[in-house]
Amino acid sequence: MARTKAQTAQDILMEDFQTLVADTERLLEHTATLAGDQADELREQIHESLLRARETLKLTEDTLRDRGQAAVAATEDYVSANPWQSVGIAAGVGFLIGLLATRR
């Protein structure tokens, strides 16, 4: 279950960044009607920035995915090896959250 939630959060984040890049590319295409050397230079700079952003986004996605999967796997291994300690920790955390929630 934790693996699914981590995967979903990563997917949402990556989709948001990809949408941002796609929107910027559309903006770049719409500015193609502008004329002049400055407009051409601006479009080229935006295009280069988008390429760098895509590369960085891909690297970040891979890194986040690997780190998330490692964290989930380590947690699942710990819970499998120490089920009673995990239940105790979860009960303690739940108790503390309950205390904090009733104080409000």
C-alpha positions, 0 to 999 in steps of 0.5 A: 500500500505504501509503495502504491502511494509513493508511486502515485505521488511521484507520478503526479509530480512528474505529470505536473512538471511534464505539463509545465514543459508542454505548456511552455513549448506551446507558448514558444510555438505561439510566439513564432509569429513574432518577428525580429532578431530579438524574438528569434534569440528569445525563442532559441533561449527558451528552446534551449532552457526547455531541453535542459529542463527535460533532461533535468526532469528525467534525471530527477524522475529516475532518482526520485523513483529509485529513492522512493522504491528503496525507502518502501522496500526497506520499510517493508523489510523492517516490518516483515522482520519485526512485526510486533515492534512495527505494531507497537510503533504504529499504536504509539504514533496513533495514540500521540496523534489522538492526543494531539487531535483531542487538544484542539 
